Amino acid sequence: MSVNHQVTGFATIILDSIVNLFHHPKTQTISAHLIGKEFMCRFPSGQLYFESKLDLDTDGSVYHNQDGTGQGETSAKYKDKSSLDADLVNYFVLPKHFYQPHGIRIGDIGVVIYGIRKVFACFGDVGPPDKLGEGSIALHRELGHETIVGRDTATGGRLIVVAGLGYRPEEYAAHRKDWSRRGKLLDESLDALLKAWTGEPFQYGDATVRVTPRPLTQPHPTILVGGTSKVAARRAARFGLPFFPAANLPELEAYYYEQCTAQGTQGFCMMPAERTTMLFVAEDPDKAWAEIGHHLLHEAQTYSGWQTPDIRSAVHSHATTLDELRKEGIYRIATPAECVALAEAQGEAASMVIHPLCGGMPIDRGWECVQLYIDDVIPHLA
């Protein structure tokens, strides 16, 4: 008998022809009652397919003792009997007593899909018999779930996060979120983040939760509310958070400070300059434009295509050719010496936006840009 199931979002693209298997007469729905399970079936050739939430599993990592259910070992082990490290290995967790009847063995490989990402992972740990949907820290990271706390700790407190609504319905659809509730969703997210970072228990939905470890930066990592509307400015003021307009909008900055006064909160506005430049560092800019300029143009045109009349952005390009893009100046390829000169011209408040992976840039070229900036620009800015 076929299965009445509809895959949505970008998963339909990644699954490709696999979605046809839901309609195969030999595909069977699995009705196991498991916490976190949204849908599960077995395809004709025996592959197990399921959709679920994905909680964090820290077993085998140095973080396991900060997790209320964490353990120092994993079910899967290396030849020397040592466990997998959740911080290093992509693995997923399956319920105890569940996997054997389905012919699954510890160490088997699966594919985890989230949004536009597809990640290979192994069955590395056995979890509670009534719960489905856990993945290692490394798996979450590769799926794009790297935690703000993790990045804050890894950077020594130098992380700055901008929280914005976004303006593409397609992105909300990919994550199964209601576009019409986007303002409410952001409010709920900011509220949950600020409470979670205290390290104290708080109410989240129907559950009381506590998130550890606490961030390195106290009381919490630097998080700004982004946007170019008065609604965004009011949101930032209401939460007592800094405001980051996406364009140079002095009138919105003034409105934000008015709202801070009205709400009895304090904050600051980090606003782009009247002219914002996306920089790529190269020894020979002319050669670089010829070799990688199409990546910059691709991003500029794609981003421009997303803009609607009500959106204001400091990096909204109107270029249609490579020559136009170069003359426009929003995207610039500069030598290390030119970068130093740009910084010196701006004075003590100088800032530069380095964009090494612009528009599908090859990884090697991106690293060249970063290395040049580290070796030949930063030492001259001290």
C-alpha positions as CSV (number, residue, x, y, z in Angstrom):
1,M,0.0,0.0,0.0
2,S,1.3,3.5,-0.8
3,V,1.8,6.2,1.8
4,N,-0.1,9.5,1.9
5,H,2.7,11.8,2.7
6,Q,3.8,15.2,1.2
7,V,7.4,16.4,1.4
8,T,7.7,20.2,1.5
9,G,10.3,22.8,1.1
10,F,13.8,22.3,-0.4
11,A,13.7,18.7,0.7
12,T,11.7,17.9,-2.4
13,I,14.7,19.0,-4.5
14,I,17.3,17.1,-2.5
15,L,15.2,13.9,-2.4
16,D,14.5,14.2,-6.1
17,S,12.9,11.0,-7.5
18,I,12.9,9.4,-4.0
19,V,9.6,11.3,-3.3
20,N,8.0,8.9,-5.8
21,L,8.6,6.0,-3.4
22,F,6.0,7.3,-1.1
23,H,3.4,6.3,-3.7
24,H,5.0,2.8,-4.2
25,P,2.5,0.1,-3.3
26,K,5.2,-1.7,-1.1
27,T,6.1,1.4,1.0
28,Q,4.9,0.9,4.5
29,T,4.0,3.5,7.2
30,I,5.6,2.8,10.6
31,S,3.3,3.8,13.4
32,A,5.7,3.5,16.3
33,H,4.9,5.9,19.1
34,L,8.1,7.9,19.7
35,I,8.6,11.4,21.1
36,G,9.7,13.7,18.4
37,K,8.5,11.6,15.5
38,E,6.5,13.4,12.8
39,F,6.5,10.7,10.1
40,M,8.2,7.4,9.4
41,C,8.0,4.8,6.7
42,R,10.0,1.9,5.2
43,F,10.7,2.0,1.4
44,P,10.4,-1.2,-0.7
45,S,14.1,-1.9,-0.6
46,G,14.2,-1.7,3.2
47,Q,15.5,1.9,3.7
48,L,14.0,3.6,6.8
49,Y,12.8,7.2,6.2
50,F,11.7,9.5,9.0
51,E,11.0,13.1,9.8
52,S,11.6,14.4,13.3
53,K,12.9,17.1,15.5
54,L,16.7,17.0,16.1
55,D,17.8,17.5,19.7
56,L,21.4,17.9,20.6
57,D,23.5,14.9,21.8
58,T,26.8,15.7,23.6
59,D,27.9,12.1,24.5
60,G,31.6,11.4,24.1
61,S,32.5,15.0,24.1
62,V,34.0,17.3,26.7
63,Y,30.6,18.9,27.0
64,H,28.7,15.8,28.1
65,N,28.8,16.7,31.8
66,Q,27.1,20.0,31.0
67,D,24.1,18.0,29.6
68,G,21.6,16.7,32.1
69,T,21.5,13.4,30.2
70,G,25.0,13.4,28.8
71,Q,27.4,10.5,29.0
72,G,31.1,10.1,28.5
73,E,30.7,7.2,26.1
74,T,28.8,6.5,22.9
75,S,27.4,3.2,21.7
76,A,29.6,3.2,18.6
77,K,33.3,2.8,19.4
78,Y,36.5,2.7,17.5
79,K,38.7,-0.4,17.4
80,D,40.6,0.7,20.5
81,K,37.2,0.9,22.4
82,S,37.3,4.7,22.6
83,S,34.0,6.5,21.9
84,L,33.0,8.9,19.2
85,D,33.3,12.6,20.1
86,A,30.0,14.4,19.6
87,D,32.0,17.6,18.9
88,L,33.9,16.0,16.0
89,V,31.8,13.2,14.5
90,N,28.6,13.5,12.6
91,Y,26.3,10.9,14.2
92,F,22.6,10.5,14.9
93,V,20.8,8.6,17.7
94,L,18.2,6.0,17.4
95,P,15.9,4.6,20.2
96,K,16.9,1.5,22.2
97,H,15.1,-1.7,21.1
98,F,13.9,0.1,17.9
99,Y,16.7,-0.2,15.4
100,Q,17.3,-4.0,15.5
101,P,13.9,-5.1,14.2
102,H,14.5,-2.8,11.2
103,G,17.8,-4.3,10.3
104,I,19.8,-1.3,11.4
105,R,23.3,-1.7,12.9
106,I,25.4,0.7,15.0
107,G,27.8,2.4,12.5
108,D,25.3,2.3,9.6
109,I,25.4,5.5,7.5
110,G,22.4,7.7,6.9
111,V,21.6,11.0,5.2
112,V,20.2,13.9,7.3
113,I,18.4,16.7,5.4
114,Y,17.6,20.1,6.8
115,G,16.5,23.0,4.6
116,I,19.0,23.0,1.6
117,R,21.6,21.0,3.5
118,K,22.3,17.3,3.1
119,V,24.8,15.7,5.5
120,F,26.0,12.1,5.8
121,A,26.1,10.8,9.4
122,C,26.5,7.4,11.1
123,F,24.3,5.7,13.6
124,G,26.6,6.4,16.6
125,D,24.6,6.2,19.7
126,V,21.6,4.5,21.3
127,G,19.0,6.7,23.0
128,P,15.9,6.3,25.2
129,P,13.4,3.8,23.9
130,D,10.6,6.3,23.5
131,K,12.5,9.2,21.8
132,L,13.5,9.8,18.2
133,G,15.6,12.7,16.8
134,E,19.0,13.5,18.3
135,G,22.2,14.4,16.6
136,S,25.8,15.1,17.6
137,I,27.2,18.6,18.0
138,A,29.2,18.1,14.8
139,L,26.1,17.1,12.9
140,H,24.2,20.2,14.1
141,R,27.1,22.3,13.1
142,E,27.3,20.9,9.6
143,L,23.5,21.4,9.3
144,G,24.0,25.1,10.1
145,H,22.9,24.8,13.7
146,E,26.2,26.0,15.3
147,T,25.2,27.6,18.5
148,I,25.8,31.2,19.3
149,V,27.2,30.1,22.7
150,G,29.7,27.9,20.9
151,R,30.9,30.6,18.6
152,D,31.0,33.1,21.4
153,T,33.3,30.8,23.4
154,A,35.5,29.9,20.4
155,T,36.1,33.5,19.5
156,G,36.8,34.7,23.0
157,G,33.7,36.8,23.1
158,R,34.2,38.6,19.8
159,L,31.1,37.3,18.1
160,I,28.5,39.8,17.0
161,V,25.1,38.5,15.9
162,V,22.4,40.4,14.0
163,A,18.8,39.1,14.3
164,G,16.6,40.0,11.4
165,L,13.2,39.0,10.0
166,G,14.5,38.3,6.5
167,Y,12.3,39.1,3.5
168,R,12.0,35.9,1.5
169,P,8.9,33.8,1.9
170,E,10.8,30.9,0.3
171,E,13.2,30.8,3.3
172,Y,10.3,30.5,5.7
173,A,8.7,27.8,3.6
174,A,11.9,25.8,3.6
175,H,11.9,25.7,7.4
176,R,8.1,25.2,7.7
177,K,7.6,28.6,9.3
178,D,4.5,30.8,8.8
179,W,5.5,33.9,6.9
180,S,2.5,35.8,8.2
181,R,3.8,35.3,11.8
182,R,7.4,36.4,11.2
183,G,7.3,39.3,13.6
184,K,5.8,37.2,16.3
185,L,8.4,34.4,15.6
186,L,11.3,36.8,16.0
187,D,9.9,38.2,19.2
188,E,9.5,34.6,20.6
189,S,13.0,33.7,19.4
190,L,14.7,36.8,21.0
191,D,12.8,36.2,24.3
192,A,13.9,32.6,24.4
193,L,17.5,33.4,23.6
194,L,17.8,36.0,26.3
195,K,16.2,33.7,28.9
196,A,18.3,30.7,27.7
197,W,21.6,32.5,28.1
198,T,20.9,33.1,31.8
199,G,21.5,29.4,32.4
200,E,18.4,29.4,34.6
201,P,15.2,27.3,34.0
202,F,12.5,29.1,31.9
203,Q,9.2,28.3,30.3
204,Y,9.4,27.4,26.6
205,G,6.1,26.4,25.1
206,D,4.7,23.7,27.3
207,A,8.0,22.7,28.9
208,T,10.3,24.1,31.5
209,V,13.8,24.1,30.0
210,R,17.4,25.0,31.1
211,V,20.2,25.6,28.6
212,T,23.8,25.1,29.4
213,P,26.6,25.9,29.1
214,R,26.2,29.7,29.6
215,P,27.9,31.9,27.1
216,L,31.4,33.3,27.7
217,T,30.2,36.9,27.3
218,Q,28.0,38.0,30.2
219,P,25.2,38.7,30.5
220,H,24.9,37.4,26.9
221,P,26.7,37.6,23.5
222,T,26.4,40.8,21.6
223,I,23.2,40.6,19.6
224,L,21.6,43.4,17.6
225,V,18.2,43.6,16.1
226,G,18.4,44.4,12.3
227,G,15.9,46.1,10.1
228,T,15.0,49.2,8.2
229,S,11.5,49.8,9.7
230,K,10.1,51.6,12.7
231,V,8.8,48.2,13.9
232,A,12.3,46.8,14.0
233,A,13.5,49.9,15.9
234,R,10.7,49.4,18.4
235,R,11.5,45.8,18.8
236,A,15.2,46.5,19.5
237,A,14.2,49.2,22.1
238,R,11.6,46.9,23.7
239,F,14.2,44.1,24.3
240,G,16.9,46.6,25.3
241,L,19.1,45.4,22.5
242,P,21.3,47.4,20.1
243,F,19.8,48.3,16.7
244,F,21.4,47.6,13.3
245,P,19.7,49.3,10.3
246,A,20.7,47.8,7.0
247,A,21.3,51.2,5.5
248,N,22.4,54.7,6.5
249,L,19.1,56.0,8.0
250,P,19.7,58.8,10.6
251,E,16.0,59.4,11.0
252,L,15.5,55.7,12.0
253,E,18.4,56.0,14.4
254,A,16.8,58.9,16.1
255,Y,13.5,57.1,16.3
256,Y,15.3,54.1,18.0
257,Y,16.7,56.3,20.7
258,E,13.3,57.9,21.3
259,Q,11.8,54.4,21.7
260,C,14.6,53.4,24.2
261,T,13.7,56.4,26.3
262,A,10.0,55.5,26.1
263,Q,10.7,51.9,27.1
264,G,13.2,52.7,29.8
265,T,16.0,50.8,28.1
266,Q,19.5,51.6,26.9
267,G,21.2,50.6,23.7
268,F,23.2,51.9,20.8
269,C,22.7,52.0,17.0
270,M,25.4,50.5,14.8
271,M,24.6,52.0,11.4
272,P,26.4,51.5,8.1
273,A,28.2,54.4,6.6
274,E,26.7,56.3,3.7
275,R,28.8,54.2,1.4
276,T,29.4,50.5,2.2
277,T,32.0,48.4,0.2
278,M,32.2,44.7,0.0
279,L,36.0,44.0,-0.1
280,F,37.9,41.2,-1.6
281,V,41.7,41.3,-1.1
282,A,44.0,40.3,-4.0
283,E,47.6,41.1,-5.1
284,D,46.4,42.0,-8.6
285,P,42.9,43.4,-8.7
286,D,42.7,43.5,-12.5
287,K,43.6,39.9,-12.8
288,A,41.2,39.0,-10.0
289,W,38.3,40.8,-11.6
290,A,38.9,38.8,-14.8
291,E,39.1,35.5,-12.9
292,I,36.5,35.8,-10.2
293,G,34.5,38.9,-11.0
294,H,31.6,36.8,-12.2
295,H,31.1,35.5,-8.6
296,L,30.7,39.1,-7.4
297,L,28.3,39.9,-10.2
298,H,26.3,36.8,-9.5
299,E,25.8,37.7,-5.9
300,A,25.0,41.4,-6.7
301,Q,22.3,40.4,-9.2
302,T,20.8,37.7,-7.1
303,Y,20.6,40.0,-4.0
304,S,19.2,42.8,-6.1
305,G,16.5,40.4,-7.4
306,W,15.4,39.7,-3.9
307,Q,14.8,43.4,-3.1
308,T,11.2,44.7,-3.0
309,P,10.4,48.4,-3.1
310,D,10.0,48.6,0.7
311,I,13.5,47.3,1.4
312,R,16.4,49.6,1.9
313,S,20.0,48.2,1.9
314,A,23.4,49.7,1.8
315,V,24.6,47.0,-0.6
316,H,21.8,47.1,-3.2
317,S,23.5,47.0,-6.5
318,H,21.9,48.0,-9.8
319,A,24.8,46.7,-12.0
320,T,24.0,44.4,-14.9
321,T,27.5,43.9,-16.2
322,L,30.9,43.3,-14.7
323,D,32.1,46.8,-15.9
324,E,29.1,48.4,-14.2
325,L,29.6,46.5,-11.0
326,R,33.3,47.6,-10.8
327,K,32.4,51.2,-11.5
328,E,29.6,51.2,-9.0
329,G,32.0,50.5,-6.2
330,I,29.8,48.5,-3.8
331,Y,32.0,45.5,-4.6
332,R,35.7,46.2,-4.7
333,I,38.8,44.1,-5.2
334,A,41.7,45.8,-3.5
335,T,45.4,45.2,-2.8
336,P,46.6,44.9,0.8
337,A,48.1,48.4,0.5
338,E,44.8,49.8,-0.7
339,C,43.0,48.2,2.2
340,V,45.4,49.8,4.6
341,A,44.9,53.2,2.9
342,L,41.1,52.8,3.2
343,A,41.3,52.1,6.9
344,E,43.7,55.0,7.5
345,A,41.4,57.4,5.6
346,Q,38.5,56.3,7.9
347,G,40.4,57.1,11.1
348,E,39.9,55.3,14.5
349,A,36.4,54.2,13.7
350,A,37.5,52.4,10.5
351,S,35.6,49.3,9.5
352,M,35.9,47.0,6.5
353,V,33.6,44.3,5.2
354,I,35.7,41.4,3.9
355,H,33.7,39.1,1.7
356,P,36.0,36.1,0.9
357,L,33.2,33.6,-0.1
358,C,31.1,35.9,-2.3
359,G,28.8,34.3,-4.8
360,G,30.1,30.8,-4.8
361,M,33.8,31.8,-4.7
362,P,36.1,28.8,-4.8
363,I,37.3,28.0,-1.3
364,D,41.0,28.3,-2.2
365,R,40.5,31.8,-3.5
366,G,38.5,32.7,-0.4
367,W,41.4,31.6,1.8
368,E,43.9,33.6,-0.3
369,C,41.8,36.7,0.5
370,V,41.7,36.0,4.2
371,Q,45.4,35.2,4.4
372,L,46.4,38.3,2.6
373,Y,44.2,40.4,5.0
374,I,45.8,38.6,8.0
375,D,49.4,38.8,6.8
376,D,49.5,42.1,4.9
377,V,46.7,44.3,6.2
378,I,46.1,43.7,10.0
379,P,49.7,44.2,11.0
380,H,49.6,47.7,9.5
381,L,46.4,48.7,11.4
382,A,47.7,48.2,14.9
